[in-house]
Amino acid sequence: MKADLHREKAESREGGEPIRVLIVDDVKSARDLLEEILTTDPRFQVVGAVGDGLEAVATALKLRPDLVTMDIRLPGIDGFQAVERILDVFSVPIVMITASMDNQEEKLFRAITAGALDVLDKRELYVWRTRPQIRSSFLKKLRTLASTRVKRVTEFIHSGSKPILPFCSLQQSKAESPLVVALAASTGGPSALVRVLGGITPQVHAAFLVVQHMSRGFLEGLVRWLDNEMELEVKKAREGDSLEAGVVLVAPGDHHLTVTEMDTVHLERSHPINGHRPSAEALFASVASNYGKRGVGVILTGMGSDGAEGLKSIRLCGGHTIAQDEQTSIIFGMPRAAIELGAAEVVLALDEIGPQIMKWVFEQQDSEH
């Protein structure tokens, strides 16, 4: 711990002004906890700590912090409404930090759609003294989020008309396996997934698999929210699930999601890859190995480099690959890593990815008839 603090002090002197943080939580002990953790790193400066939703909006607009941590349950107005009101006036990175969703997943992901960058579990922060890696990971994530140029998701998710997708009237044989489309995302991913998959009809002859990096405890809510937001059926993947056309299987928390040559799902608890479990690398590698040219890999917004090597494997095995472009990515880390590795066949804006997937699906059908 002391070595970490010494290094952080040195980096702070080289990095200029500290990151100014506004803490919003209705429980004083939680506010104190976050402030205590933040003050261990001289690269952060807590400029305010409030416990009311309306006060949070007023304080944010007055202080103009570099980062806001936002709880869900607040008096006055809740955290979701506070996010929307703040971002209606000025762009600031906001991360939701909560102990429980309590069936509020619709509102939570509405906040993410409105512009909140991520959702983190508050409970594990209480043991940061005995598990220093929790502190390091938490502060690293906040530093990355604070440096993000916030784009209101509505700027590119709900602008313009719905993409016009190609029409296919070909009869499909039930004996044919569907194409396998694997998607990976981290920060900003829920909204991006809705945009990519929301315009795809259930009749498409492709099965979809998703790895979304997310704090524990929020996966079930994500699956329900995605299922409500699109025509495709969305389910949490289970061991042995069959790959079905028009169905989206989402990797469960703390399990790698892979696919077999028998058109089924396999879940495993092997070591994290790139610090993640589930990892995009595991999913993409299994698609490359078992489906070759019948596989499609897509890397969306997110921090880090998870999935770059696996995406390249899909491309080398004859499958198609896509990376989201920088302009429409909330965080360009994962797509950038894939692009720099030569893993992306095409680099596309968010609105273009769904139609491109459909185009490849129809081309594959044509070649098989």
C-alpha positions as CSV (number, residue, x, y, z in Angstrom):
1,M,0.0,0.0,0.0
2,K,2.8,2.5,0.9
3,A,4.6,1.8,-2.3
4,D,1.4,2.4,-4.3
5,L,0.8,5.7,-2.5
6,H,4.4,6.8,-3.1
7,R,4.1,6.1,-6.8
8,E,0.8,7.9,-7.0
9,K,2.2,11.0,-5.3
10,A,5.0,11.0,-7.9
11,E,2.5,10.6,-10.8
12,S,0.3,13.3,-9.3
13,R,3.1,15.9,-9.4
14,E,3.7,15.1,-13.0
15,G,0.1,15.0,-14.0
16,G,-1.0,18.5,-13.3
17,E,-4.3,19.4,-11.6
18,P,-6.1,16.7,-9.6
19,I,-9.4,15.2,-10.7
20,R,-12.2,17.1,-8.9
21,V,-14.9,14.7,-7.6
22,L,-18.4,15.3,-6.4
23,I,-19.7,12.5,-4.2
24,V,-23.5,11.9,-4.1
25,D,-24.9,9.4,-1.6
26,D,-27.8,9.7,0.9
27,V,-25.8,7.7,3.6
28,K,-23.1,9.7,5.3
29,S,-21.0,6.6,6.1
30,A,-21.0,5.8,2.4
31,R,-20.0,9.3,1.5
32,D,-17.2,9.1,4.1
33,L,-16.1,5.7,2.7
34,L,-15.7,7.1,-0.9
35,E,-14.0,10.2,0.3
36,E,-11.6,8.1,2.4
37,I,-10.7,6.0,-0.6
38,L,-10.3,8.9,-2.9
39,T,-8.1,10.9,-0.5
40,T,-5.5,8.0,-0.5
41,D,-4.7,9.0,-4.1
42,P,-3.4,12.6,-4.6
43,R,-4.6,12.5,-8.2
44,F,-8.2,13.1,-6.8
45,Q,-9.7,16.0,-4.9
46,V,-13.1,15.7,-3.3
47,V,-14.8,19.1,-3.9
48,G,-18.2,18.2,-2.5
49,A,-20.2,15.4,-0.8
50,V,-24.0,15.7,-0.8
51,G,-26.9,13.4,0.1
52,D,-29.9,14.8,-1.8
53,G,-30.8,14.5,-5.4
54,L,-31.8,18.2,-6.0
55,E,-28.7,19.3,-4.0
56,A,-26.6,17.1,-6.2
57,V,-27.8,18.8,-9.3
58,A,-27.3,22.3,-7.9
59,T,-23.9,21.5,-6.5
60,A,-22.7,19.9,-9.8
61,L,-23.8,22.9,-11.8
62,K,-22.1,25.2,-9.3
63,L,-18.8,23.4,-8.8
64,R,-18.5,21.9,-12.3
65,P,-16.5,18.8,-11.1
66,D,-14.4,16.6,-13.3
67,L,-16.3,13.4,-12.1
68,V,-19.5,12.6,-10.2
69,T,-20.2,9.4,-8.3
70,M,-23.9,9.0,-8.0
71,D,-26.0,6.8,-5.7
72,I,-29.4,5.5,-6.9
73,R,-31.6,6.1,-3.8
74,L,-31.7,9.8,-2.9
75,P,-34.3,12.1,-1.3
76,G,-35.6,14.9,-3.4
77,I,-35.1,13.2,-6.8
78,D,-33.4,9.9,-7.3
79,G,-30.0,9.3,-8.9
80,F,-31.5,8.6,-12.3
81,Q,-33.3,11.9,-12.5
82,A,-30.2,13.7,-11.1
83,V,-28.0,12.2,-13.9
84,E,-30.4,13.4,-16.6
85,R,-30.7,16.9,-15.1
86,I,-27.0,17.3,-14.8
87,L,-26.2,16.1,-18.3
88,D,-28.9,18.3,-19.7
89,V,-26.8,21.3,-18.7
90,F,-23.2,20.2,-19.0
91,S,-21.2,17.1,-19.9
92,V,-19.4,15.5,-17.0
93,P,-18.4,11.8,-16.5
94,I,-20.9,10.2,-14.0
95,V,-20.6,6.7,-12.5
96,M,-23.4,5.1,-10.7
97,I,-22.3,3.5,-7.4
98,T,-24.9,1.5,-5.6
99,A,-25.2,-1.5,-3.2
100,S,-28.4,-3.0,-4.8
101,M,-30.7,-2.4,-7.7
102,D,-33.8,-3.8,-5.9
103,N,-35.7,-4.3,-9.2
104,Q,-34.7,-0.9,-10.5
105,E,-32.8,-2.1,-13.5
106,E,-35.0,-0.3,-16.0
107,K,-34.2,3.0,-14.3
108,L,-30.5,2.1,-13.9
109,F,-30.0,1.4,-17.5
110,R,-32.1,4.4,-18.4
111,A,-29.5,6.4,-16.5
112,I,-26.7,4.8,-18.6
113,T,-28.7,5.5,-21.7
114,A,-28.9,9.1,-20.5
115,G,-25.2,9.3,-20.2
116,A,-23.9,7.7,-17.0
117,L,-20.8,5.9,-18.0
118,D,-20.8,2.8,-15.7
119,V,-22.3,1.2,-12.7
120,L,-20.2,-0.1,-9.8
121,D,-21.0,-2.2,-6.7
122,K,-20.5,-0.2,-3.5
123,R,-20.5,-3.2,-1.2
124,E,-17.0,-4.5,-2.1
125,L,-15.5,-1.1,-1.3
126,Y,-16.1,-1.6,2.4
127,V,-13.2,-4.2,2.5
128,W,-10.7,-2.1,0.6
129,R,-8.3,-2.0,3.5
130,T,-7.8,-5.8,3.6
131,R,-8.1,-6.2,-0.2
132,P,-5.9,-3.4,-1.6
133,Q,-6.5,-4.6,-5.2
134,I,-10.1,-3.4,-4.8
135,R,-8.9,0.1,-4.1
136,S,-6.4,0.1,-7.0
137,S,-9.0,-1.2,-9.5
138,F,-11.6,1.2,-8.3
139,L,-9.3,4.3,-8.5
140,K,-7.9,3.2,-11.9
141,K,-11.4,2.9,-13.3
142,L,-12.4,6.3,-11.9
143,R,-9.3,7.9,-13.5
144,T,-10.1,6.4,-16.9
145,L,-13.8,7.6,-16.6
146,A,-12.7,11.1,-15.5
147,S,-10.6,11.4,-18.7
148,T,-13.5,10.4,-20.9
149,R,-15.0,13.0,-23.2
150,V,-18.7,12.4,-22.4
151,K,-21.0,12.0,-25.3
152,R,-24.7,12.1,-24.6
153,V,-25.7,8.7,-25.8
154,T,-28.8,10.3,-27.4
155,E,-26.5,12.2,-29.7
156,F,-25.8,9.1,-31.7
157,I,-28.2,6.5,-30.5
158,H,-31.6,8.2,-31.0
159,S,-30.6,10.6,-33.8
160,G,-32.1,10.2,-37.2
161,S,-34.4,7.5,-38.4
162,K,-34.0,3.8,-37.8
163,P,-31.5,2.2,-40.2
164,I,-33.1,0.5,-43.2
165,L,-32.0,-3.1,-43.1
166,P,-31.8,-5.4,-46.2
167,F,-34.8,-7.6,-46.9
168,C,-34.4,-11.3,-47.4
169,S,-37.1,-13.7,-48.5
170,L,-35.0,-16.8,-48.8
171,Q,-36.5,-20.0,-47.3
172,Q,-34.2,-21.3,-44.5
173,S,-33.5,-25.0,-43.9
174,K,-33.9,-26.0,-40.3
175,A,-31.0,-28.4,-40.8
176,E,-28.6,-25.5,-41.3
177,S,-26.8,-24.1,-38.3
178,P,-27.2,-20.4,-37.8
179,L,-24.3,-18.0,-38.2
180,V,-22.7,-17.1,-34.8
181,V,-22.4,-13.4,-34.0
182,A,-20.3,-12.7,-30.9
183,L,-20.2,-9.2,-29.4
184,A,-18.1,-7.8,-26.6
185,A,-18.4,-4.5,-24.7
186,S,-17.4,-2.8,-21.5
187,T,-18.0,0.8,-20.5
188,G,-20.9,2.2,-22.5
189,G,-21.8,-1.3,-23.7
190,P,-25.5,-1.6,-22.7
191,S,-26.6,1.3,-24.8
192,A,-24.4,0.2,-27.7
193,L,-25.8,-3.3,-27.6
194,V,-29.3,-2.0,-27.8
195,R,-28.5,0.1,-30.8
196,V,-26.7,-2.7,-32.7
197,L,-29.1,-5.5,-31.9
198,G,-32.3,-3.4,-31.6
199,G,-32.8,-3.2,-35.4
200,I,-32.3,-6.9,-36.0
201,T,-35.4,-8.9,-36.5
202,P,-36.0,-12.3,-34.8
203,Q,-36.2,-14.0,-38.2
204,V,-32.5,-13.4,-39.0
205,H,-30.6,-16.7,-39.3
206,A,-28.0,-16.0,-36.7
207,A,-27.4,-16.7,-33.1
208,F,-26.0,-14.0,-30.9
209,L,-23.6,-14.2,-27.9
210,V,-22.6,-11.3,-25.7
211,V,-19.8,-10.6,-23.2
212,Q,-20.5,-7.4,-21.3
213,H,-18.1,-6.4,-18.6
214,M,-20.2,-5.4,-15.6
215,S,-20.0,-5.4,-11.8
216,R,-21.4,-8.4,-10.0
217,G,-25.0,-8.3,-9.2
218,F,-26.2,-6.3,-12.2
219,L,-26.2,-9.0,-14.9
220,E,-29.7,-10.2,-14.3
221,G,-31.0,-6.7,-14.6
222,L,-29.1,-6.1,-17.8
223,V,-30.6,-9.2,-19.4
224,R,-34.1,-8.2,-18.5
225,W,-33.6,-4.6,-19.7
226,L,-32.1,-5.8,-23.0
227,D,-34.9,-8.2,-23.5
228,N,-37.4,-5.4,-23.1
229,E,-35.6,-3.1,-25.5
230,M,-35.4,-5.3,-28.6
231,E,-37.3,-7.8,-30.7
232,L,-34.7,-10.5,-30.3
233,E,-35.1,-12.8,-27.3
234,V,-32.4,-12.1,-24.7
235,K,-31.4,-14.7,-22.1
236,K,-28.7,-15.4,-19.6
237,A,-26.6,-18.2,-21.0
238,R,-26.7,-21.6,-19.2
239,E,-24.5,-24.6,-19.6
240,G,-25.5,-26.7,-22.6
241,D,-27.9,-24.0,-24.1
242,S,-28.4,-24.6,-27.9
243,L,-27.5,-21.8,-30.2
244,E,-30.8,-20.6,-31.7
245,A,-31.4,-18.1,-34.5
246,G,-32.8,-14.9,-33.2
247,V,-31.8,-15.5,-29.6
248,V,-29.2,-13.5,-27.7
249,L,-27.3,-15.4,-25.0
250,V,-25.5,-13.1,-22.4
251,A,-22.5,-14.4,-20.5
252,P,-23.3,-14.9,-16.8
253,G,-21.3,-13.1,-14.2
254,D,-17.9,-14.7,-13.3
255,H,-18.1,-17.4,-16.0
256,H,-16.3,-17.5,-19.4
257,L,-18.8,-18.0,-22.2
258,T,-17.7,-20.3,-25.1
259,V,-19.4,-22.2,-27.9
260,T,-18.8,-25.7,-29.1
261,E,-18.9,-27.3,-32.5
262,M,-22.2,-29.0,-31.5
263,D,-23.9,-25.6,-31.5
264,T,-24.1,-25.4,-27.8
265,V,-22.8,-23.2,-25.0
266,H,-20.1,-24.1,-22.6
267,L,-19.5,-22.1,-19.4
268,E,-16.2,-22.4,-17.4
269,R,-14.6,-20.9,-14.3
270,S,-11.0,-20.9,-15.5
271,H,-8.7,-18.0,-14.6
272,P,-9.7,-14.5,-15.7
273,I,-8.2,-13.3,-19.0
274,N,-7.0,-9.7,-19.2
275,G,-8.5,-9.4,-15.7
276,H,-11.9,-10.4,-16.9
277,R,-14.3,-13.3,-16.4
278,P,-16.2,-13.4,-18.6
279,S,-13.6,-12.4,-21.2
280,A,-14.2,-11.6,-24.8
281,E,-11.0,-13.5,-25.6
282,A,-12.5,-16.8,-24.6
283,L,-15.7,-16.3,-26.5
284,F,-14.0,-15.1,-29.7
285,A,-11.4,-17.8,-29.7
286,S,-14.1,-20.5,-29.4
287,V,-16.0,-18.9,-32.3
288,A,-12.9,-18.9,-34.4
289,S,-12.0,-22.5,-33.6
290,N,-15.5,-24.0,-34.1
291,Y,-17.2,-21.8,-36.7
292,G,-14.5,-20.3,-38.9
293,K,-16.1,-18.4,-41.8
294,R,-19.5,-18.8,-40.2
295,G,-18.4,-16.6,-37.3
296,V,-18.8,-12.8,-36.8
297,G,-17.0,-10.9,-34.1
298,V,-17.8,-7.4,-32.9
299,I,-15.9,-5.3,-30.4
300,L,-17.8,-2.3,-29.0
301,T,-17.0,0.5,-26.7
302,G,-15.0,-0.3,-23.5
303,M,-11.8,0.3,-21.7
304,G,-8.8,-2.0,-21.9
305,S,-7.9,-4.5,-24.7
306,D,-10.0,-7.5,-24.0
307,G,-11.0,-9.4,-27.1
308,A,-8.4,-8.0,-29.6
309,E,-6.5,-11.3,-30.0
310,G,-9.7,-13.3,-30.1
311,L,-11.2,-11.0,-32.8
312,K,-8.0,-11.4,-34.9
313,S,-8.4,-15.2,-34.6
314,I,-11.9,-15.0,-36.0
315,R,-10.6,-12.9,-38.9
316,L,-7.7,-15.3,-39.6
317,C,-10.1,-18.2,-39.6
318,G,-12.2,-16.6,-42.4
319,G,-14.9,-15.0,-40.3
320,H,-16.0,-11.3,-40.4
321,T,-15.0,-8.8,-37.8
322,I,-16.0,-5.3,-36.8
323,A,-14.7,-2.7,-34.4
324,Q,-16.7,0.4,-33.3
325,D,-15.3,3.7,-34.4
326,E,-13.8,6.3,-32.1
327,Q,-16.4,8.9,-32.7
328,T,-19.3,6.8,-31.4
329,S,-17.4,4.9,-28.7
330,I,-17.9,6.1,-25.1
331,I,-14.4,4.6,-24.4
332,F,-12.3,3.7,-27.4
333,G,-9.9,1.3,-25.6
334,M,-11.2,-2.1,-26.7
335,P,-11.9,-1.1,-30.3
336,R,-8.6,0.7,-30.6
337,A,-6.6,-2.3,-29.4
338,A,-8.4,-4.5,-32.0
339,I,-7.8,-2.0,-34.8
340,E,-4.1,-1.6,-33.9
341,L,-3.7,-5.4,-34.0
342,G,-5.2,-5.7,-37.4
343,A,-8.2,-7.7,-36.0
344,A,-10.9,-5.5,-37.5
345,E,-12.0,-6.2,-41.0
346,V,-14.1,-3.0,-40.9
347,V,-14.4,0.0,-38.5
348,L,-17.9,1.3,-38.3
349,A,-20.0,3.9,-36.5
350,L,-22.5,2.4,-34.1
351,D,-25.5,2.9,-36.5
352,E,-23.7,1.0,-39.2
353,I,-22.9,-2.2,-37.3
354,G,-26.3,-3.8,-37.2
355,P,-27.0,-3.4,-40.9
356,Q,-23.5,-4.8,-41.7
357,I,-24.1,-7.9,-39.6
358,M,-27.4,-8.4,-41.5
359,K,-25.7,-8.0,-44.8
360,W,-23.2,-10.7,-44.0
361,V,-25.9,-13.0,-42.7
362,F,-27.8,-12.7,-46.0
363,E,-24.7,-13.1,-48.1
364,Q,-23.9,-16.3,-46.2
365,Q,-27.5,-17.6,-46.8
366,D,-27.2,-16.8,-50.5
367,S,-24.0,-18.8,-50.8
368,E,-25.6,-21.8,-49.2
369,H,-28.6,-21.9,-51.5
